Amino acid sequence: MVRDFTLMLQDKNGNKINSKEYLENALELQKGSSDAIENKNKIRRHLKHFFQERDCELMVRPTER
């Protein structure tokens, strides 16, 4: 997973988490039954199925010098 902003590694309660926990939280199914939510959850299920071993590494944001 690649993000293009400064990431705060916190759970929904504000507790510090590591990058792998962030990824697993991002892959949790959303509640609801709209088409948009169903489509997002379908992608999450596929990612979890096809990538059963997952990890996430943080990358340092490049700077201009």
N, C-alpha and C positions, 0 to 999 in steps of 0.2 A: 504494500500500500504506500503510495506517495502522496504527501500533502504539500501544498504550496504556501503555507503560512506557518507562523510560529505556533507550535503545539504546546498546550498546557497538559501535561500528563496527570490528569486527575479523573477520578470517577465521578459519578453524578452527585456524590455527597461531598466532593471537594478533597477526598483523600488521595495522596500520591499513589500512582500506579506506574508500572514499567511499560515499555513499548509493546511487549507481547500481550499484556493485559488490555492495553488500549485496543489492539487489533481484535482480540476476542470480544471485547465490549462492542466494537463496531459491527461485528458479525452476528450479534444477538438479533433475533427476530423482533420486528416491531409489532406492536399491538394494533389491531384495527382490521377492517375488511375492505377498504377501498381498493380499486384496481392498482393505484400507484403503490400502495403498501404491499399488496400481493406480489407485484412485479419486483419490488426491492427485496422482499423476503425470498422470492424464488432465486434471485442472484445470490443471496447470502447462503441459502441451502446448497446451491451448486458449488460455491467456493469451499464450504465446509466439507462437502462430499469429495470433491476432486483434490483438495489440498488438506488431507487429514493431519499432516504435520505442518504447522505454520509457525512463522516467527516474523518479527518486525524489528527493523533496525532504524535508529534515528540517524539522519544525515545532517551535517552542519550546513547551515545556510551560507551560500557563497557570498563574499563581500567584494566590493570594488576596491582595488589598490593599484 
